[in-house]
Amino acid sequence: MNADPKPLVSVVIPSYNQGRFIGDTIESVLKQDHGAIEVIVIDGGSRDETLDVLKRYAARISYISERDRGQSDAINKGFRRARGDIVTWLNSDDLYPDRRAIGVVVREFARNPECDLIYGNFLEIDEGNRVLRMYRRPGYSHRRLLRIGYISQPSTFFRRRVVEKMRVREDLQYAMDLEYWLRAYRMNFRFRHIDFLLAAERLHGDAKCVGRRHEMIAEARSVRVDYGAVFDRKHAFRRFVDRMLLYLVRLSGIPEVVHYRRSTDRLTVPLTFDGAIARTLLFRTLF
């Protein structure tokens, strides 16, 4: 990253038939308080209202709409177009809820020149922008990642040098982000967690993590095996310990739910927090 006090951040948005959500996604990027952001939407030829939404933002974003080979192909197309010192991808149904998020990431990279990838905390929201639960995350552990998913893809940003050496695997449909993190570690890129709400993942009927969960879990397991995971009794026990740890860390994020419920002026899109604390208390974690 160069010495520019406002380095360019490239946000690649792969898109396909998410027209009812992509407006909020784009708004959440454009309302960031960091001024140097390029938004690149790679649409796979949507047949819903997506193009009408993109045309409304044509003066502030760049986009293409054409048939592609899937989400990973779209992400890689966006990476090839990205000019930023910092790069990420944001699914067209997810968003950045806090106006300060990207600015916080930029400052953290500036303070830690040895760091290559930064990830943070995240929310789960439903299709009506209701907050389901808060996820505070622990620091990076490669062994933990071989057992359980705890890094939120939309809350992860990386330096340009990562994108220049790595593309997203296009043969994967669900676990391309997990494989990207594991491969980055193998290539000696360094991770850093920041204790800040960076993203919101949306759960709805058409989301892959909801409708095709079994296929996603199977692909993630295969990826972990490729990187050395052994699914034996020791693995199962340590994974149970991981689940308990992640649950306790998640509980420590409840004050953040209260904070955002009281500080709605920092939100990029309106969110509803009713019941979010109770749902965060329920024992549940990602695979």
Contacts in CASP RR format, 6 or more apart in sequence:
PFRMAT RR
TARGET T0000
AUTHOR 0000-0000-0000
METHOD contacts of the structure
MODEL  1
MNADPKPLVSVVIPSYNQGRFIGDTIESVLKQDHGAIEVIVIDGGSRDET
LDVLKRYAARISYISERDRGQSDAINKGFRRARGDIVTWLNSDDLYPDRR
AIGVVVREFARNPECDLIYGNFLEIDEGNRVLRMYRRPGYSHRRLLRIGY
ISQPSTFFRRRVVEKMRVREDLQYAMDLEYWLRAYRMNFRFRHIDFLLAA
ERLHGDAKCVGRRHEMIAEARSVRVDYGAVFDRKHAFRRFVDRMLLYLVR
LSGIPEVVHYRRSTDRLTVPLTFDGAIARTLLFRTLF
1 7 0 8 1.000
1 85 0 8 1.000
1 86 0 8 1.000
1 109 0 8 1.000
1 110 0 8 1.000
1 113 0 8 1.000
1 159 0 8 1.000
1 160 0 8 1.000
2 85 0 8 1.000
4 36 0 8 1.000
4 85 0 8 1.000
6 34 0 8 1.000
6 35 0 8 1.000
6 36 0 8 1.000
6 106 0 8 1.000
7 36 0 8 1.000
7 84 0 8 1.000
7 85 0 8 1.000
7 86 0 8 1.000
7 106 0 8 1.000
8 36 0 8 1.000
8 37 0 8 1.000
8 38 0 8 1.000
8 83 0 8 1.000
8 84 0 8 1.000
8 85 0 8 1.000
8 86 0 8 1.000
9 34 0 8 1.000
9 36 0 8 1.000
9 37 0 8 1.000
9 38 0 8 1.000
9 84 0 8 1.000
9 85 0 8 1.000
9 86 0 8 1.000
9 87 0 8 1.000
9 88 0 8 1.000
9 102 0 8 1.000
9 105 0 8 1.000
9 106 0 8 1.000
9 157 0 8 1.000
10 37 0 8 1.000
10 38 0 8 1.000
10 40 0 8 1.000
10 82 0 8 1.000
10 83 0 8 1.000
10 84 0 8 1.000
10 86 0 8 1.000
10 87 0 8 1.000
10 88 0 8 1.000
11 29 0 8 1.000
11 37 0 8 1.000
11 38 0 8 1.000
11 39 0 8 1.000
11 40 0 8 1.000
11 88 0 8 1.000
11 89 0 8 1.000
11 90 0 8 1.000
12 40 0 8 1.000
12 42 0 8 1.000
12 75 0 8 1.000
12 78 0 8 1.000
12 79 0 8 1.000
12 81 0 8 1.000
12 82 0 8 1.000
12 87 0 8 1.000
12 88 0 8 1.000
12 89 0 8 1.000
12 90 0 8 1.000
13 22 0 8 1.000
13 25 0 8 1.000
13 26 0 8 1.000
13 29 0 8 1.000
13 39 0 8 1.000
13 40 0 8 1.000
13 41 0 8 1.000
13 42 0 8 1.000
13 89 0 8 1.000
13 90 0 8 1.000
13 91 0 8 1.000
13 92 0 8 1.000
14 42 0 8 1.000
14 70 0 8 1.000
14 71 0 8 1.000
14 74 0 8 1.000
14 75 0 8 1.000
14 89 0 8 1.000
14 91 0 8 1.000
14 92 0 8 1.000
15 22 0 8 1.000
15 41 0 8 1.000
15 42 0 8 1.000
15 43 0 8 1.000
15 44 0 8 1.000
15 46 0 8 1.000
15 50 0 8 1.000
15 74 0 8 1.000
15 92 0 8 1.000
16 43 0 8 1.000
16 44 0 8 1.000
16 45 0 8 1.000
16 46 0 8 1.000
16 50 0 8 1.000
16 70 0 8 1.000
16 71 0 8 1.000
16 74 0 8 1.000
16 92 0 8 1.000
17 46 0 8 1.000
17 47 0 8 1.000
17 48 0 8 1.000
17 50 0 8 1.000
17 206 0 8 1.000
18 25 0 8 1.000
18 46 0 8 1.000
18 48 0 8 1.000
18 50 0 8 1.000
18 91 0 8 1.000
18 92 0 8 1.000
18 93 0 8 1.000
18 206 0 8 1.000
19 46 0 8 1.000
19 48 0 8 1.000
19 49 0 8 1.000
19 50 0 8 1.000
19 53 0 8 1.000
19 92 0 8 1.000
20 48 0 8 1.000
20 49 0 8 1.000
20 127 0 8 1.000
21 92 0 8 1.000
21 93 0 8 1.000
21 127 0 8 1.000
21 202 0 8 1.000
21 204 0 8 1.000
22 41 0 8 1.000
22 50 0 8 1.000
22 53 0 8 1.000
22 54 0 8 1.000
22 92 0 8 1.000
22 93 0 8 1.000
23 53 0 8 1.000
23 57 0 8 1.000
24 95 0 8 1.000
24 129 0 8 1.000
24 269 0 8 1.000
25 90 0 8 1.000
25 91 0 8 1.000
25 92 0 8 1.000
25 93 0 8 1.000
25 94 0 8 1.000
25 95 0 8 1.000
26 39 0 8 1.000
26 41 0 8 1.000
26 53 0 8 1.000
26 57 0 8 1.000
26 61 0 8 1.000
27 95 0 8 1.000
27 268 0 8 1.000
27 269 0 8 1.000
28 95 0 8 1.000
28 96 0 8 1.000
28 97 0 8 1.000
28 268 0 8 1.000
28 269 0 8 1.000
29 37 0 8 1.000
29 39 0 8 1.000
29 90 0 8 1.000
29 95 0 8 1.000
29 96 0 8 1.000
29 102 0 8 1.000
30 37 0 8 1.000
30 39 0 8 1.000
30 57 0 8 1.000
30 60 0 8 1.000
30 61 0 8 1.000
31 99 0 8 1.000
31 268 0 8 1.000
32 96 0 8 1.000
32 99 0 8 1.000
32 100 0 8 1.000
32 101 0 8 1.000
32 102 0 8 1.000
32 103 0 8 1.000
32 268 0 8 1.000
33 99 0 8 1.000
33 100 0 8 1.000
33 102 0 8 1.000
33 103 0 8 1.000
34 102 0 8 1.000
34 103 0 8 1.000
34 106 0 8 1.000
37 102 0 8 1.000
38 62 0 8 1.000
38 82 0 8 1.000
38 83 0 8 1.000
38 84 0 8 1.000
39 57 0 8 1.000
39 60 0 8 1.000
39 61 0 8 1.000
39 62 0 8 1.000
40 61 0 8 1.000
40 62 0 8 1.000
40 63 0 8 1.000
40 78 0 8 1.000
40 81 0 8 1.000
40 82 0 8 1.000
41 54 0 8 1.000
41 61 0 8 1.000
41 62 0 8 1.000
41 63 0 8 1.000
41 64 0 8 1.000
41 92 0 8 1.000
42 63 0 8 1.000
42 64 0 8 1.000
42 68 0 8 1.000
42 74 0 8 1.000
42 75 0 8 1.000
42 77 0 8 1.000
42 78 0 8 1.000
43 50 0 8 1.000
43 51 0 8 1.000
43 54 0 8 1.000
43 63 0 8 1.000
43 64 0 8 1.000
43 65 0 8 1.000
43 66 0 8 1.000
43 74 0 8 1.000
44 65 0 8 1.000
44 66 0 8 1.000
44 67 0 8 1.000
44 68 0 8 1.000
44 70 0 8 1.000
44 74 0 8 1.000
45 65 0 8 1.000
45 66 0 8 1.000
45 67 0 8 1.000
45 68 0 8 1.000
46 65 0 8 1.000
50 65 0 8 1.000
50 92 0 8 1.000
51 65 0 8 1.000
54 61 0 8 1.000
54 63 0 8 1.000
54 65 0 8 1.000
62 81 0 8 1.000
64 77 0 8 1.000
68 74 0 8 1.000
68 77 0 8 1.000
69 170 0 8 1.000
70 170 0 8 1.000
70 173 0 8 1.000
71 91 0 8 1.000
71 173 0 8 1.000
71 176 0 8 1.000
72 168 0 8 1.000
72 169 0 8 1.000
72 170 0 8 1.000
72 171 0 8 1.000
72 172 0 8 1.000
72 173 0 8 1.000
72 176 0 8 1.000
73 170 0 8 1.000
75 89 0 8 1.000
75 168 0 8 1.000
75 176 0 8 1.000
76 167 0 8 1.000
76 168 0 8 1.000
76 170 0 8 1.000
78 89 0 8 1.000
79 87 0 8 1.000
79 89 0 8 1.000
79 163 0 8 1.000
79 167 0 8 1.000
79 168 0 8 1.000
82 160 0 8 1.000
82 163 0 8 1.000
84 160 0 8 1.000
85 159 0 8 1.000
85 160 0 8 1.000
86 105 0 8 1.000
86 106 0 8 1.000
86 109 0 8 1.000
86 157 0 8 1.000
86 158 0 8 1.000
86 159 0 8 1.000
86 160 0 8 1.000
87 157 0 8 1.000
87 158 0 8 1.000
87 159 0 8 1.000
87 160 0 8 1.000
87 162 0 8 1.000
87 163 0 8 1.000
88 154 0 8 1.000
88 156 0 8 1.000
88 157 0 8 1.000
88 158 0 8 1.000
89 153 0 8 1.000
89 154 0 8 1.000
90 96 0 8 1.000
90 154 0 8 1.000
90 199 0 8 1.000
91 153 0 8 1.000
91 154 0 8 1.000
93 202 0 8 1.000
93 204 0 8 1.000
93 207 0 8 1.000
94 154 0 8 1.000
94 199 0 8 1.000
94 200 0 8 1.000
94 201 0 8 1.000
94 202 0 8 1.000
95 125 0 8 1.000
95 154 0 8 1.000
95 199 0 8 1.000
95 200 0 8 1.000
95 202 0 8 1.000
95 268 0 8 1.000
95 269 0 8 1.000
96 102 0 8 1.000
96 154 0 8 1.000
96 198 0 8 1.000
96 199 0 8 1.000
96 200 0 8 1.000
96 268 0 8 1.000
97 123 0 8 1.000
97 197 0 8 1.000
97 199 0 8 1.000
97 200 0 8 1.000
97 260 0 8 1.000
97 267 0 8 1.000
97 268 0 8 1.000
97 269 0 8 1.000
97 271 0 8 1.000
98 196 0 8 1.000
98 197 0 8 1.000
98 198 0 8 1.000
98 260 0 8 1.000
98 266 0 8 1.000
98 267 0 8 1.000
98 268 0 8 1.000
99 266 0 8 1.000
99 267 0 8 1.000
99 268 0 8 1.000
100 196 0 8 1.000
100 266 0 8 1.000
101 196 0 8 1.000
101 197 0 8 1.000
101 198 0 8 1.000
101 199 0 8 1.000
102 157 0 8 1.000
104 194 0 8 1.000
104 196 0 8 1.000
104 198 0 8 1.000
105 118 0 8 1.000
105 157 0 8 1.000
105 194 0 8 1.000
105 198 0 8 1.000
108 115 0 8 1.000
108 118 0 8 1.000
108 192 0 8 1.000
108 194 0 8 1.000
109 115 0 8 1.000
109 118 0 8 1.000
109 157 0 8 1.000
109 159 0 8 1.000
112 192 0 8 1.000
114 190 0 8 1.000
115 159 0 8 1.000
115 190 0 8 1.000
115 191 0 8 1.000
115 192 0 8 1.000
116 158 0 8 1.000
116 159 0 8 1.000
116 161 0 8 1.000
116 162 0 8 1.000
116 184 0 8 1.000
116 189 0 8 1.000
116 190 0 8 1.000
116 191 0 8 1.000
117 156 0 8 1.000
117 157 0 8 1.000
117 158 0 8 1.000
117 159 0 8 1.000
117 162 0 8 1.000
117 181 0 8 1.000
117 184 0 8 1.000
117 189 0 8 1.000
117 190 0 8 1.000
117 191 0 8 1.000
117 192 0 8 1.000
118 156 0 8 1.000
118 157 0 8 1.000
118 158 0 8 1.000
118 191 0 8 1.000
118 192 0 8 1.000
118 193 0 8 1.000
118 194 0 8 1.000
119 137 0 8 1.000
119 140 0 8 1.000
119 151 0 8 1.000
119 152 0 8 1.000
119 155 0 8 1.000
119 156 0 8 1.000
119 157 0 8 1.000
119 191 0 8 1.000
119 192 0 8 1.000
119 193 0 8 1.000
119 194 0 8 1.000
119 198 0 8 1.000
120 137 0 8 1.000
120 152 0 8 1.000
120 155 0 8 1.000
120 156 0 8 1.000
120 193 0 8 1.000
120 194 0 8 1.000
120 195 0 8 1.000
120 196 0 8 1.000
120 197 0 8 1.000
120 198 0 8 1.000
120 199 0 8 1.000
121 134 0 8 1.000
121 135 0 8 1.000
121 136 0 8 1.000
121 137 0 8 1.000
121 152 0 8 1.000
121 155 0 8 1.000
121 195 0 8 1.000
121 196 0 8 1.000
121 197 0 8 1.000
121 198 0 8 1.000
121 253 0 8 1.000
121 256 0 8 1.000
122 134 0 8 1.000
122 135 0 8 1.000
122 137 0 8 1.000
122 152 0 8 1.000
122 154 0 8 1.000
122 155 0 8 1.000
122 197 0 8 1.000
122 198 0 8 1.000
122 199 0 8 1.000
122 200 0 8 1.000
122 201 0 8 1.000
123 131 0 8 1.000
123 132 0 8 1.000
123 133 0 8 1.000
123 134 0 8 1.000
123 135 0 8 1.000
123 197 0 8 1.000
123 199 0 8 1.000
123 200 0 8 1.000
123 201 0 8 1.000
123 271 0 8 1.000
124 131 0 8 1.000
124 132 0 8 1.000
124 133 0 8 1.000
124 135 0 8 1.000
124 200 0 8 1.000
124 201 0 8 1.000
124 202 0 8 1.000
124 203 0 8 1.000
125 131 0 8 1.000
125 132 0 8 1.000
125 200 0 8 1.000
125 201 0 8 1.000
125 202 0 8 1.000
125 203 0 8 1.000
125 271 0 8 1.000
126 132 0 8 1.000
126 202 0 8 1.000
126 203 0 8 1.000
126 204 0 8 1.000
127 202 0 8 1.000
127 203 0 8 1.000
127 204 0 8 1.000
127 205 0 8 1.000
128 272 0 8 1.000
129 269 0 8 1.000
129 270 0 8 1.000
129 271 0 8 1.000
129 272 0 8 1.000
130 271 0 8 1.000
130 272 0 8 1.000
130 274 0 8 1.000
130 276 0 8 1.000
131 200 0 8 1.000
131 257 0 8 1.000
131 271 0 8 1.000
131 272 0 8 1.000
131 273 0 8 1.000
131 275 0 8 1.000
131 276 0 8 1.000
132 203 0 8 1.000
132 276 0 8 1.000
132 279 0 8 1.000
133 250 0 8 1.000
133 276 0 8 1.000
133 279 0 8 1.000
133 280 0 8 1.000
133 282 0 8 1.000
133 284 0 8 1.000
134 197 0 8 1.000
134 250 0 8 1.000
134 253 0 8 1.000
134 254 0 8 1.000
134 256 0 8 1.000
134 257 0 8 1.000
134 276 0 8 1.000
134 280 0 8 1.000
135 152 0 8 1.000
135 250 0 8 1.000
135 286 0 8 1.000
136 195 0 8 1.000
136 249 0 8 1.000
136 250 0 8 1.000
136 252 0 8 1.000
136 253 0 8 1.000
136 256 0 8 1.000
137 150 0 8 1.000
137 151 0 8 1.000
137 152 0 8 1.000
137 155 0 8 1.000
137 193 0 8 1.000
137 249 0 8 1.000
138 144 0 8 1.000
138 150 0 8 1.000
138 193 0 8 1.000
138 245 0 8 1.000
138 246 0 8 1.000
138 249 0 8 1.000
139 191 0 8 1.000
139 193 0 8 1.000
140 151 0 8 1.000
140 191 0 8 1.000
140 192 0 8 1.000
140 193 0 8 1.000
142 182 0 8 1.000
142 185 0 8 1.000
143 238 0 8 1.000
144 150 0 8 1.000
144 242 0 8 1.000
145 151 0 8 1.000
145 178 0 8 1.000
145 181 0 8 1.000
145 182 0 8 1.000
145 185 0 8 1.000
146 182 0 8 1.000
146 224 0 8 1.000
146 227 0 8 1.000
146 228 0 8 1.000
146 229 0 8 1.000
147 224 0 8 1.000
147 229 0 8 1.000
147 235 0 8 1.000
147 238 0 8 1.000
147 239 0 8 1.000
147 242 0 8 1.000
148 239 0 8 1.000
148 242 0 8 1.000
148 243 0 8 1.000
148 246 0 8 1.000
148 285 0 8 1.000
148 286 0 8 1.000
148 287 0 8 1.000
149 178 0 8 1.000
149 220 0 8 1.000
149 286 0 8 1.000
149 287 0 8 1.000
150 242 0 8 1.000
150 246 0 8 1.000
150 285 0 8 1.000
150 286 0 8 1.000
151 177 0 8 1.000
151 178 0 8 1.000
151 181 0 8 1.000
152 198 0 8 1.000
152 199 0 8 1.000
152 201 0 8 1.000
153 177 0 8 1.000
154 198 0 8 1.000
154 199 0 8 1.000
154 200 0 8 1.000
154 201 0 8 1.000
155 198 0 8 1.000
155 199 0 8 1.000
156 177 0 8 1.000
156 181 0 8 1.000
157 198 0 8 1.000
158 184 0 8 1.000
158 189 0 8 1.000
162 184 0 8 1.000
162 189 0 8 1.000
165 187 0 8 1.000
166 180 0 8 1.000
166 183 0 8 1.000
166 184 0 8 1.000
166 187 0 8 1.000
168 176 0 8 1.000
168 177 0 8 1.000
168 180 0 8 1.000
169 176 0 8 1.000
169 179 0 8 1.000
169 180 0 8 1.000
172 179 0 8 1.000
172 219 0 8 1.000
172 223 0 8 1.000
173 208 0 8 1.000
173 215 0 8 1.000
173 219 0 8 1.000
174 208 0 8 1.000
174 209 0 8 1.000
174 212 0 8 1.000
174 215 0 8 1.000
174 216 0 8 1.000
174 219 0 8 1.000
174 220 0 8 1.000
175 216 0 8 1.000
175 219 0 8 1.000
175 220 0 8 1.000
175 222 0 8 1.000
175 223 0 8 1.000
178 220 0 8 1.000
178 223 0 8 1.000
178 224 0 8 1.000
179 223 0 8 1.000
179 226 0 8 1.000
179 227 0 8 1.000
181 191 0 8 1.000
182 223 0 8 1.000
182 224 0 8 1.000
182 227 0 8 1.000
183 227 0 8 1.000
184 191 0 8 1.000
185 191 0 8 1.000
186 227 0 8 1.000
197 256 0 8 1.000
197 260 0 8 1.000
200 271 0 8 1.000
201 209 0 8 1.000
203 209 0 8 1.000
203 210 0 8 1.000
204 210 0 8 1.000
205 211 0 8 1.000
208 216 0 8 1.000
209 216 0 8 1.000
216 287 0 8 1.000
217 287 0 8 1.000
220 287 0 8 1.000
221 229 0 8 1.000
221 231 0 8 1.000
225 231 0 8 1.000
229 235 0 8 1.000
243 285 0 8 1.000
246 285 0 8 1.000
246 286 0 8 1.000
247 283 0 8 1.000
247 285 0 8 1.000
250 280 0 8 1.000
250 285 0 8 1.000
251 280 0 8 1.000
251 281 0 8 1.000
253 280 0 8 1.000
254 277 0 8 1.000
254 280 0 8 1.000
254 281 0 8 1.000
257 273 0 8 1.000
257 276 0 8 1.000
257 277 0 8 1.000
257 280 0 8 1.000
258 277 0 8 1.000
260 266 0 8 1.000
260 267 0 8 1.000
260 271 0 8 1.000
260 273 0 8 1.000
261 273 0 8 1.000
261 276 0 8 1.000
264 270 0 8 1.000
264 271 0 8 1.000
END
